[in-house]
Amino acid sequence: MEKMNVILECDGKIVPLNLFVQKFLGNSVLGMVQSLDKVKKNPKQVYIAIRKEVKR
């Protein structure tokens, strides 16, 4: 079994994640990403950035 390290950062601050949440987030994202046609079967790293636009 491969070890997975998941880091969640919100507004520049690291959010602590226990092992269960790391596995849950990591496996969920990997499952979705691997189902995409142009992604190789077993990627080593996946980066996702989500930015919300603030309307003023």
N, C-alpha and C positions, 0 to 999 in steps of 0.2 A: 504494500500500500504506500502511495506517495504522500509525503507530508505537504500540507497546504498552509500557507501563511496569508491571511486576509487582513488588510488594513482598511479601515473606514475613517475618512477624514471629512469633517464638516466645518466649513468656514474657517479652515486653517487649523482646526483642533482635532487631534486623534481621538476617536471614540473607542474606549476599551471594549473588546469583544471576548467573551469566553469561548472555549473550544467548540461548544455546540453551535453557537452563532457563526463562528468562522466557517465551520463545515457547511452549515445551512446556506449561508450567503455564497460561499465559494462554489459549492456543487450546483446551486441553482443557476448562478451566472454561467458557469462552464457548460451546463446542460443546454442553456439557451444559445450560447455562442457556438457550440459545436454543431448545432443543428443548421447553422448557416452554410450555404453552398460554398462560399469562397474561403472558409476557415479550415485549416488542417485539423485532423482528428484529435490531436492531443496537444493543444497550445501550452507553452511553458509559462507565459505571462499574459494577463488580460488587464488593460487599463480602461476604466470608464470614468468619464467626468460628466457631471450633470450640473448645468448652470441655469438658474432661473432668471429671466429678465424681469427687472423691477420697473413697472410702468409708473410714471410720476405725472 
